[in-house]
Amino acid sequence: MSRTRNTRLAVVSIICSLLGVLFGAFSVVGVGLGVIAYERNPDREKRRNALALASIACGALTLLINLFLVVLVLGG
């Protein structure tokens, strides 16, 4: 995969992860795309890895926040 495609994938994954704040399902998509972008980086360049890792972290965080809010609303 070319470098620009991998960078685009990492950027799309971080956008989806951040959209997960408003729409919870995007968190899962962002984490998945972040993992794919991380694994497809053949030369392990730091910038692309940083974008992919940031999207995984943001997606996981927004997913946990959304799960907490669902439990809070449904539980009490």
Backbone as JSON Lines, residues from 0, in Angstrom:
{"i":0,"aa":"M","n":[0.86,-1.18,0.0],"ca":[0.0,0.0,0.0],"c":[0.9,1.23,0.0]}
{"i":1,"aa":"S","n":[0.52,2.23,-0.72],"ca":[1.35,3.42,-0.83],"c":[1.3,4.25,0.44]}
{"i":2,"aa":"R","n":[2.25,5.12,0.57],"ca":[2.33,5.95,1.77],"c":[1.14,6.89,1.91]}
{"i":3,"aa":"T","n":[0.71,7.47,0.8],"ca":[-0.41,8.41,0.9],"c":[-1.7,7.7,1.29]}
{"i":4,"aa":"R","n":[-1.9,6.5,0.79],"ca":[-3.09,5.74,1.18],"c":[-3.05,5.39,2.66]}
{"i":5,"aa":"N","n":[-1.88,5.02,3.14],"ca":[-1.76,4.66,4.55],"c":[-1.97,5.89,5.42]}
{"i":6,"aa":"T","n":[-1.46,7.04,4.99],"ca":[-1.67,8.27,5.75],"c":[-3.14,8.65,5.74]}
{"i":7,"aa":"R","n":[-3.79,8.5,4.61],"ca":[-5.23,8.79,4.54],"c":[-6.01,7.87,5.46]}
{"i":8,"aa":"L","n":[-5.63,6.61,5.5],"ca":[-6.31,5.66,6.37],"c":[-6.14,6.06,7.83]}
{"i":9,"aa":"A","n":[-4.95,6.5,8.2],"ca":[-4.71,6.93,9.57],"c":[-5.51,8.19,9.9]}
{"i":10,"aa":"V","n":[-5.61,9.12,8.95],"ca":[-6.37,10.34,9.18],"c":[-7.86,10.04,9.29]}
{"i":11,"aa":"V","n":[-8.36,9.17,8.42],"ca":[-9.77,8.78,8.49],"c":[-10.06,8.07,9.8]}
{"i":12,"aa":"S","n":[-9.13,7.27,10.27],"ca":[-9.35,6.56,11.52],"c":[-9.4,7.51,12.71]}
{"i":13,"aa":"I","n":[-8.57,8.54,12.72],"ca":[-8.62,9.48,13.84],"c":[-9.87,10.34,13.77]}
{"i":14,"aa":"I","n":[-10.34,10.66,12.56],"ca":[-11.6,11.4,12.43],"c":[-12.76,10.56,12.95]}
{"i":15,"aa":"C","n":[-12.78,9.29,12.57],"ca":[-13.85,8.4,13.06],"c":[-13.78,8.25,14.57]}
{"i":16,"aa":"S","n":[-12.58,8.14,15.1],"ca":[-12.44,8.01,16.55],"c":[-12.97,9.24,17.27]}
{"i":17,"aa":"L","n":[-12.7,10.42,16.74],"ca":[-13.19,11.64,17.36],"c":[-14.69,11.82,17.17]}
{"i":18,"aa":"L","n":[-15.22,11.34,16.05],"ca":[-16.67,11.36,15.85],"c":[-17.38,10.42,16.82]}
{"i":19,"aa":"G","n":[-16.64,9.5,17.38],"ca":[-17.21,8.59,18.36],"c":[-17.72,9.28,19.61]}
{"i":20,"aa":"V","n":[-17.29,10.5,19.84],"ca":[-17.81,11.27,20.98],"c":[-19.3,11.53,20.78]}
{"i":21,"aa":"L","n":[-19.69,11.82,19.55],"ca":[-21.09,12.11,19.25],"c":[-21.88,10.86,18.89]}
{"i":22,"aa":"F","n":[-21.26,9.99,18.13],"ca":[-21.91,8.77,17.66],"c":[-21.02,7.59,18.04]}
{"i":23,"aa":"G","n":[-21.45,6.83,19.01],"ca":[-20.62,5.78,19.6],"c":[-20.07,4.75,18.63]}
{"i":24,"aa":"A","n":[-20.82,4.43,17.58],"ca":[-20.38,3.39,16.66],"c":[-19.11,3.79,15.91]}
{"i":25,"aa":"F","n":[-18.88,5.07,15.74],"ca":[-17.68,5.51,15.04],"c":[-16.42,5.2,15.84]}
{"i":26,"aa":"S","n":[-16.54,5.05,17.15],"ca":[-15.38,4.69,17.96],"c":[-14.82,3.34,17.55]}
{"i":27,"aa":"V","n":[-15.71,2.39,17.36],"ca":[-15.28,1.05,16.96],"c":[-14.65,1.09,15.58]}
{"i":28,"aa":"V","n":[-15.25,1.84,14.67],"ca":[-14.7,1.97,13.31],"c":[-13.32,2.63,13.37]}
{"i":29,"aa":"G","n":[-13.19,3.66,14.2],"ca":[-11.91,4.35,14.32],"c":[-10.81,3.46,14.87]}
{"i":30,"aa":"V","n":[-11.15,2.65,15.86],"ca":[-10.16,1.72,16.42],"c":[-9.77,0.69,15.36]}
{"i":31,"aa":"G","n":[-10.75,0.16,14.66],"ca":[-10.45,-0.83,13.63],"c":[-9.58,-0.28,12.52]}
{"i":32,"aa":"L","n":[-9.92,0.91,12.04],"ca":[-9.11,1.53,10.99],"c":[-7.72,1.9,11.5]}
{"i":33,"aa":"G","n":[-7.63,2.29,12.76],"ca":[-6.33,2.6,13.34],"c":[-5.42,1.39,13.41]}
{"i":34,"aa":"V","n":[-6.0,0.25,13.77],"ca":[-5.22,-0.99,13.81],"c":[-4.76,-1.38,12.41]}
{"i":35,"aa":"I","n":[-5.66,-1.24,11.44],"ca":[-5.28,-1.55,10.05],"c":[-4.18,-0.61,9.56]}
{"i":36,"aa":"A","n":[-4.3,0.67,9.85],"ca":[-3.28,1.64,9.44],"c":[-1.94,1.35,10.11]}
{"i":37,"aa":"Y","n":[-1.98,0.94,11.36],"ca":[-0.75,0.62,12.09],"c":[-0.07,-0.62,11.5]}
{"i":38,"aa":"E","n":[-0.87,-1.63,11.19],"ca":[-0.3,-2.87,10.66],"c":[0.19,-2.73,9.23]}
{"i":39,"aa":"R","n":[-0.41,-1.86,8.45],"ca":[-0.04,-1.71,7.04],"c":[1.14,-0.77,6.82]}
{"i":40,"aa":"N","n":[1.68,-0.23,7.86],"ca":[2.82,0.68,7.72],"c":[4.09,-0.16,7.58]}
{"i":41,"aa":"P","n":[4.6,-0.32,6.37],"ca":[5.7,-1.25,6.14],"c":[7.02,-0.81,6.75]}
{"i":42,"aa":"D","n":[7.3,0.46,6.72],"ca":[8.6,0.92,7.22],"c":[8.51,1.5,8.63]}
{"i":43,"aa":"R","n":[7.33,1.42,9.22],"ca":[7.11,1.86,10.61],"c":[7.59,3.29,10.86]}
{"i":44,"aa":"E","n":[7.19,4.18,9.96],"ca":[7.54,5.58,10.14],"c":[6.83,6.12,11.37]}
{"i":45,"aa":"K","n":[7.51,6.96,12.11],"ca":[6.98,7.44,13.38],"c":[5.71,8.27,13.22]}
{"i":46,"aa":"R","n":[5.67,9.11,12.2],"ca":[4.5,9.99,12.04],"c":[3.24,9.18,11.77]}
{"i":47,"aa":"R","n":[3.33,8.22,10.88],"ca":[2.16,7.41,10.56],"c":[1.78,6.52,11.73]}
{"i":48,"aa":"N","n":[2.76,6.02,12.43],"ca":[2.46,5.23,13.62],"c":[1.82,6.09,14.68]}
{"i":49,"aa":"A","n":[2.25,7.32,14.81],"ca":[1.68,8.21,15.81],"c":[0.21,8.5,15.5]}
{"i":50,"aa":"L","n":[-0.12,8.73,14.24],"ca":[-1.51,8.96,13.87],"c":[-2.35,7.72,14.14]}
{"i":51,"aa":"A","n":[-1.85,6.57,13.78],"ca":[-2.59,5.33,13.99],"c":[-2.77,5.06,15.48]}
{"i":52,"aa":"L","n":[-1.72,5.23,16.25],"ca":[-1.82,4.99,17.69],"c":[-2.72,6.0,18.37]}
{"i":53,"aa":"A","n":[-2.69,7.24,17.9],"ca":[-3.59,8.26,18.47],"c":[-5.04,7.92,18.17]}
{"i":54,"aa":"S","n":[-5.31,7.43,16.98],"ca":[-6.7,7.07,16.66],"c":[-7.16,5.87,17.47]}
{"i":55,"aa":"I","n":[-6.28,4.92,17.71],"ca":[-6.64,3.78,18.54],"c":[-6.93,4.24,19.97]}
{"i":56,"aa":"A","n":[-6.08,5.11,20.5],"ca":[-6.28,5.6,21.86],"c":[-7.55,6.45,21.98]}
{"i":57,"aa":"C","n":[-7.77,7.35,21.03],"ca":[-8.98,8.19,21.07],"c":[-10.24,7.35,20.91]}
{"i":58,"aa":"G","n":[-10.2,6.38,20.01],"ca":[-11.35,5.51,19.81],"c":[-11.66,4.68,21.04]}
{"i":59,"aa":"A","n":[-10.63,4.15,21.67],"ca":[-10.84,3.36,22.88],"c":[-11.39,4.24,24.01]}
{"i":60,"aa":"L","n":[-10.86,5.44,24.13],"ca":[-11.33,6.35,25.18],"c":[-12.78,6.75,24.96]}
{"i":61,"aa":"T","n":[-13.13,7.11,23.74],"ca":[-14.52,7.5,23.47],"c":[-15.46,6.31,23.61]}
{"i":62,"aa":"L","n":[-14.99,5.13,23.28],"ca":[-15.81,3.93,23.46],"c":[-16.08,3.69,24.94]}
{"i":63,"aa":"L","n":[-15.06,3.84,25.76],"ca":[-15.25,3.67,27.21],"c":[-16.17,4.73,27.79]}
{"i":64,"aa":"I","n":[-16.03,5.96,27.33],"ca":[-16.91,7.03,27.8],"c":[-18.36,6.75,27.41]}
{"i":65,"aa":"N","n":[-18.57,6.32,26.17],"ca":[-19.92,6.01,25.72],"c":[-20.51,4.83,26.49]}
{"i":66,"aa":"L","n":[-19.72,3.81,26.75],"ca":[-20.21,2.68,27.54],"c":[-20.56,3.11,28.96]}
{"i":67,"aa":"F","n":[-19.75,3.97,29.53],"ca":[-20.03,4.48,30.87],"c":[-21.34,5.26,30.89]}
{"i":68,"aa":"L","n":[-21.55,6.09,29.88],"ca":[-22.78,6.87,29.81],"c":[-24.01,5.99,29.61]}
{"i":69,"aa":"V","n":[-23.88,4.95,28.82],"ca":[-25.0,4.02,28.62],"c":[-25.34,3.32,29.93]}
{"i":70,"aa":"V","n":[-24.33,2.86,30.64],"ca":[-24.57,2.2,31.93],"c":[-25.16,3.19,32.92]}
{"i":71,"aa":"L","n":[-24.7,4.41,32.91],"ca":[-25.21,5.43,33.82],"c":[-26.68,5.74,33.54]}
{"i":72,"aa":"V","n":[-27.04,5.86,32.27],"ca":[-28.42,6.17,31.9],"c":[-29.34,4.98,32.15]}
{"i":73,"aa":"L","n":[-28.92,3.8,31.77],"ca":[-29.77,2.62,31.93],"c":[-29.8,2.1,33.37]}
{"i":74,"aa":"G","n":[-28.73,2.34,34.09],"ca":[-28.64,1.81,35.45],"c":[-29.26,2.69,36.5]}
{"i":75,"aa":"G","n":[-29.49,3.91,36.2],"ca":[-30.01,4.69,37.3],"c":[-30.51,6.0,36.9]}
